[in-house]
């Protein structure tokens, strides 16, 4: 192009978006996550976002978008039903650059109007790439414990470290969905001593594979593991977990 590209036009084709997918919780969460990431990191990169073939349900989302998006961003979004979007795209993109299936003149060398040599079209994800783990591992371990964290609630597991040279080891998985996980430390000196966050809270999708970790307990005191489901208004979370203290000699022996 012989010049820097600082603005982009994004095109979202909703032609095959079903009502079930459009209203699915995961779809809405991913949409909100995408919007947040874009606003936080690339707010000035967008020139226009053109939404094609929007259904009545998609049109009903416009007031919601207006409520969560800044006015400067909302002014860049154009939503069309079955008509009018071809003309809008040609106002922004040269006809020789716009693929034929979007109203332009560009095709593949073999004449394919979908321009599959240029674009990757949406399609079902092959099963080999789906990471959901039907064969759970932590739940099958005999020494694993199980807990249910109710919606809008949290559960604590406290581990007292009274000897030096110990490691805190954890392994857990959820039956479905994610869970927020964090580890805190409190000195033994007093019940009123300040609780220190050792690991920042993060939401972990442990339904795909077990989450495992190891932490060297440099200080004596109480190490508290928190499973936090307070963000979920609907779903309780079933968690299978194994938490124990191990001596450094065990760890070193495994690494040898």
N, C-alpha and C positions, 0 to 999 in steps of 0.2 A: 504493500500500500504506500510505501515511502513516506508515511507519517504516523505519529503515535495514535493509537485508538484509545480514547478516553471515555467514550459513551457507547452504550449498547442498547439495541432494541430487542426485547425478549418477547417471544411469541408462545402463547399457551393455547393449545388446541384441545378443547374439552369435548370433542365430538363423541368419543366413546366412553365418556365418564358416566357411569350408571348412578342412579339415585342411591343405591346401597353404598357404593364407594364414596360418593360425595358427602354422605352424612356419617361415615364411619369415624369413630373416635380417633383412630390412628391417622387417618387422612387429615383431620382438623389439627391434630397435634403437630404433624409434620409441616403443615402449611404455616402454622404460627411460628414454628422453629425456623423455617426458611425465611420468613419475613423478618424475624428478630435478627438473624445472622446478617441479612442483607442491610438492614438499617444500622446495625452496630459497626459493620466493616466497610460497606460500599455504598453509602447513602447518595453519593454524587455520581456514581458510575451509570446509573440507569437513565436512559434518554426517554424511552417509553416502554410500557408493558402492554401488549395487545392480547386480549383474551378473545378467542374465537369460539363460535358455536356454543355459547353459554346457554344453559337451560334456565327454566324459571327458578329452580332452586339456587343456581349460581347467581342469578340476578338478585335474589333475596338477600344474598350475602353482602351486597353493596353497603347498606347502612352499618353493618358490623365492621367492614373495612374502614369506613369513614370514622368510626369511633376509635379505632386502634392505630390508624396511620396518620402521620402528620400531613397537613394540607399540601405541602410541597410534593410529597410522594403521591398522594391521591390524584393530584392533577396530571400525573404522568401515566395513569392507568386508564385504559380505554377498553370497555367491555362491550362485545357485540354478540348478537344472537346468530341466526343463520345467514343474515344479510348484512351488507355494508362493510364487512371487514376487508374484503379484497381491495376496495378503493382506498381504505385507510392504510393498508400495507404499501400500496403503490405510491402513496404520498410520501412515505418515509424511506422506501427501499427501491432502488432502480430495478426495472422490470427484468433486465438481463441478469441480475444477481438474485432475484427472488425465484424460488422453486416454482415450477408450473402448477403443482397442486395447491399452492397458495395464491395463484393468480398471476404469477410472473411467467417469464419465458425460459428459465433455466431448467435443463434436464440432464440426466446422466448421458454419457457418450452413447449408450444404447437406446436413448430416447425415453428412459424411465422418468415419468414426471415426479416421482417421489424423491428423486435425488438421493438414493440410498448410498451412493459413494461419498456423499457429503454429510448426510444426516443419519443419526441413529434414532429410529422411531421407537416409540414405546411398545413394549411387548411383555407377555408374561415372563416372570423370572424363572429360568430353568431350575428344576428341583435340586440339582447338584450345588447350586449357589445359596440355597436356603439354609440358614444356620440353626433353625429351631431344633433343639435337641430332644427327640422323642425318647432316647435311651439315657435317662438320667443316671448320673454317677454318684453324687453325694447322697441322694436319697436311698441308694442301695447299700451304703456302708452301715454295718451293724452298729457302730458307735455314734452314728450321726443322730442329732436331736432334731425335733420338728417344732415349729411354732407358727401360729397364725397372727399376723399383725392386722388388726381391724382397720377399716377405712378411717381416715382422719385421726389416726393414732400412731404411737411409736412404742418400741420395746427395747429395753436395755439388757445387756449382759455384762456383769461386772466380774473382773478377774483380779484377784489380789496377788501382787508380786511381793513376796517376803524374802526372797533370796536374790543375790546378784547373778549375773551371767546367764540370764534366761531370755528366751525368745517367745513372743506371742505369735502363734500360728492360727490362721483362720481359713476356712473353706465353706462356701455356702452357695446354694442355688435356689431359685424361686420356681414354683410349679408353673406359674404364668406371670408375665409382665415384669416390670422393673421394681427396684426398691432403692431408697436412699441409704447410704452407708457412711458412717463416720466413726472415728476412734478418738476418745478423749483420755486425758491422764489427770489424776489428782493425787497430790502428795499425801502421805500417811499422817502428817503432823496434826491435821485438824479436819473435822467434818466441814468446816467453813473455808478451807483452803480453796484457792481458785482452780477451776477446771480448765485445762489447756487442751486445745484441739491439736491432735497430732496429724490427722489426715483431714483435709478439707472435705466437706460433705459433697458427695457425688452420687448421681442417680445411675445405678448399674443394672443393665439388662442381663441379669444372671439366669434368665430362662433359656438362654442360648447355650451357655456352658458355665461350669462352676467358676466362681470368683475365688482366687486363692491369694494369700499374702503372708508375709512374715515381717515381724518388727522386733528389733533388739530392744529389750527393756533396760535402758541404762540406769533408770532410777527405780527405787522401791516405791510402792504405792498402788493405787487402784487404776487399772486400765479398763475403760468402759467402751463397749461396742454398742452403737446405736443403729437399729433398723428403723428407719423413719418412713411411715406411710401417710403422714399428715397431709400431704399434697393430693391424695387420691380421695375424691368425693364418693366414688362408687365401689371400687374393688378392694376387698381384703387381699392380703398376700400370704400365701403359704411358703414358708422358708424351711429348707433342710440345711442344717449347719453343723460344723465340727470346729470347736475352738479349744485349744489347749496350750499349755506352756511346755517348752522343750529346752533342754540344756544345750549349751553351745557345742559340747562334745558330740551330741547327736547330729547337729547340723553339719559340723565339720566332717564327720564320718561319711555323711551322705554326699558331700561335695568332693570327696577324695576319689 
